[in-house]
């Protein structure tokens, strides 16, 4: 069993519930600098004004003048993001559901925070190697090595790109109507394969661009083979190489940050901490060519636990990212050692059994697109300790992190069974693809037991008029009230006029007697205070849509969503 470190601060692990719970968050008034809401015409040149507008983000965070922020080395210990040290005085909340993954939105609370883990699908793996071209190279392989699993709203289809045959030279394509039962279409009339690209490769990334410059590049791909080769495609099946890209490490990927409208390359690097990540951003995806102009980004640190059977300092093998609602979601593939370099008797035993290297996926969150908060260091998507399981080792994330399927988030990941896979003779092969599910917004909740607890937000501002919450309170209830700048309840938006909410609903409307909506408060700085008993609060948001659309980002999309944003 791996030894887990104590959570940062005063947290405690509740293993019976598979959750980490942290204590009450105290008052933190007066932090942060005032963010200007408007730019006076003529105060700067148009270029300077545009640069200033680019620095102030959708959530009020002001980026430093030098961006991305330079660093000389990776820190050894976990670091607190600057926006948590000094949050904006007033936080705009017009983009997406507001999650409780950190203290950014919270001024005071007596509730307890719990971090939650997904559950693996009982029928895993949902995709496994069973075709001759998936058995080539060093062993059986049918895994997205990042690559991509997307829901395409144009034809209502789940689409997957994956790496076939470990060490082989094929990128394949699969489709599904329900995200569970996958088909490998015969795309080549002569060979009958589902191969879309015959190119030697390591990791790859496929991104569905909802607003391409031209239809021929609706799908974008980068494959690593010495350089980060860049491709485009109108349909995800027929690909054209655009450039050889630039030289990178072998586990490099990319993503699109819609909050800043930048393509970001997550580039593998080597440092004194071992595998780590560099950062490079651009407005032109195909402009990537010189990986020397990069910034140190992030690495594993002393907060990442070691396995007892390997006793190896963890390293950051890969980082895949996507915009989810109002935050940037990061899946950190943490390398915890390789049995081929045994350091204990147990490791030698597992090497003989053919167990793959140990990578498991942890989760992190960013509100400025660069600095990360990783309060829960447990394996979010773990390996299995059972020989013969599809994820006995080397679990790796898939782009774009997750999909929104009804009231759940679906995470597709790859895993390897090594020599325990039937007929596999390679320790790092036997690769298949699995699925895990989490409640929508379910990364963290603020919880109350029998006693009534409260949560008060920092000053916020919105342009919408309907308040919604993601609430699980089948045996309890929630009341909400609006406070003015002095912290006084504003009638009729006080708790006494609030209609009690109960039940379990990921999109629950909050209403008050004596008021149709919150339109009278639009644009004004206010606080929200939630009163909760016997329940869990996962998120809140204020929207112009009476149906509860959040206008936040939905990662890889999903059924019922028409694009990258949750819109009516």
RALIN-V874158 format. One record per run of one state. SS is the DSSP state (H for helix, E for strand, - for the rest). FROM is the first residue (numbers start at 1). TO is the last residue. If there is no record, write none. Layout:
BEGIN
((SS;FROM;TO) (SS;FROM;TO))
END
This chain:
BEGIN
((-;1;11) (E;12;14) (-;15;18) (E;19;22) (-;23;45) (H;46;55) (E;56;56) (-;57;61) (E;62;62) (-;63;81) (H;82;85) (-;86;90) (E;91;92) (-;93;97) (E;98;99) (-;100;105) (E;106;109) (-;110;111) (E;112;115) (-;116;118) (E;119;120) (-;121;126) (E;127;128) (-;129;131) (H;132;134) (-;135;140) (E;141;152) (-;153;156) (E;157;164) (-;165;169) (E;170;176) (-;177;182) (E;183;183) (-;184;194) (E;195;197) (-;198;203) (E;204;208) (-;209;214) (H;215;217) (-;218;218) (E;219;224) (-;225;226) (E;227;233) (-;234;239) (E;240;243) (-;244;246) (E;247;247) (-;248;252) (E;253;257) (-;258;261) (E;262;271) (-;272;273) (E;274;282) (-;283;284) (H;285;287) (-;288;294) (E;295;299) (-;300;314) (E;315;325) (-;326;326) (E;327;335) (-;336;338) (H;339;341) (-;342;344) (H;345;353) (-;354;358) (E;359;366) (-;367;372) (E;373;373) (-;374;380) (E;381;381) (-;382;392) (E;393;398) (-;399;402) (E;403;405) (-;406;407) (E;408;416) (-;417;417) (H;418;420) (-;421;430) (E;431;439) (-;440;443) (E;444;448) (-;449;452) (E;453;457) (-;458;459) (E;460;461) (-;462;465) (E;466;483) (-;484;488) (E;489;489) (-;490;497) (E;498;498) (-;499;500) (E;501;510) (-;511;511) (E;512;512) (-;513;514) (E;515;515) (-;516;518) (H;519;521) (-;522;525) (E;526;533) (-;534;534) (E;535;543) (-;544;552) (E;553;554) (-;555;564) (E;565;565) (-;566;568))
END
